[in-house]
Amino acid sequence: MARISKAYRLKLYPNRVQKAALARYAGACRWLWNHLLAMQQERYGAEKKFIFRFEMQKLLPGLKKEFPWLAEAPVHSLQRVCRNLHLALKGCFRNGKGFPRFKKKGVSRESFYVSNDTLRVEENRIVLPKLGPVKFRCGPVPEGKLMGATVSFDGRSWWCTVQCEQEAEVHQVAPEAETVVGIDLGLKDLITTSDGQRVKAPKNLRKAQKRLRRAQRMLARRRKGSANRRKQAARVAAVHRKVRDRRRDLQHKTTAALVGRASAVVTEDPNIRGMIKNRRLAMSFADAGWGEMLRQVAYKCEWAGKAHVMAGRFEPSTQTCSSCGTRKTGEEKLSLQQRTYRCGNCGLEMDRDLNAALNLRRLGLAALGLEDVGQAMPELAGEIRLPADACGDASAGEAASAASRYVSRKQESSDQPQMTDSQYANRSAGAHSHDDMRRTAERDAFHDSAFAGFQPAWI
């Protein structure tokens, strides 16, 4: 038996009195953060030192006497604010994360922490401190030992994220060479797998730019402090919320499908923080959500008992030939505009993302001590296209029903010339040796038998 930490996100349905109380609790935690941070700045300016977690907690009784409304919030929520500020200060000086900032009402996220000893789940209600039972709705009900919860407001609804610790029997899956999958991340195709499947990048944020610009311009024209400005701010938040929900929906469904069909997953380790500094591609990198994709693959592999191999950050998977291992250097290196990899040594011609995914898979096989026996691959990469709605965006519900399509060269339109098996083998392998052609032909024969009538259950 293994201990697994899981989080359940519950949508709360509080009544009018409970909504006001939740807002007061979150406001008290925000005020305490700003008050303690200002105190820290003054103390450092005078004495050149800070006070930390337990010293800040000793100030709470005096603050409650000075500000009686502060006592309305749960005591554990206020203590968590002291802990969070303590960790923020340590992260600033030890890890260089930047000095903590003040939280502004209406701009920062409204949230507060609830400890496990004051939390209880009863059927479709969750008992919160000083509030009593609050109705919620979710898929699976939280199970196991409750470790704590965070109550937050996203501009429209209140949510409660409950962390639970469960004891589950995780069956370790032995990796098999044929089902080890390498994943290459990209901006045009969100992911490209070593077996030829692709997930087209939905570009949710870029597609929402027109609506977002219009909503933000209307917000700038509203008078500060007016009711119309609050209403328009909620409309701007709704656009961001829809982008976030669509991205999160695609990430969960894609990673679940990947982990479910592979015995081991091999991913890269991109320097996302450095890539974001590219002013021309910063929004595209942020919109892709690579970091969240890799995080979900890692913990879902752990839950499923499957191996997850992460290649080194400086591994030249894009610049290396997946057929002969030749590496491009100097002026031969592929630029971002070059989407096809052409090897000058063996003649391989392949999409650069697929070539990188095959290299990552080979690295994973070496790390797992497995022999490369080949992998069933579709003759053309399967593409997952998201159908567009009336506004030109792919909704989360439509993304769920999108199906991948395998297109064979032998099944193309009749007006194009068809290639024989030997011609296609020679072209797809890009090599001239008899052994390479024979292996490619055997792989295609395996694909014809293994994928006959196969409809992959992707997103």
Secondary structure, 3 states (H helix, E strand, C coil): CEEEEEEEEEEEECCHHHHHHHHHHHHHHHHHHHHHHHHHHHHHHHHCCCCCHHHHHHCHHHHHHHCHHHHHCCHHHHHHHHHHHHHHHHHHHHHCCCCCCCCCCCCCCEEEEECHHHCEEECCEEEECCCEEEEEECCCCCCCEEEEEEEEECCCCEEEEEEEEEEECCCCCCCCHHHEEEEEECCCEEEEECCCEEEECCCHHHHCHHHHHHHHHHHHHCCCCCHHHHHHHHHHHHHHHHHHHHHHHHHHHHHHHHHHHCCEEEECCCCHHHHCCCCCCHHHHHHHCHHHHHHHHHHHHHHHCCEEEECCCCCCCCCECCCCCCECCHHHCCCCCCCEEECCCCCCEEEHHHHHHHHHHHHHHHHHCCCCCCCCCCCCCEEECCCCCCCCCCCHHHHHHCCCECCCHHHCCCCCCCCCHHHHHHHHHCCCCHHHHHHHHHHHHHHHHHCCCCCCCCC
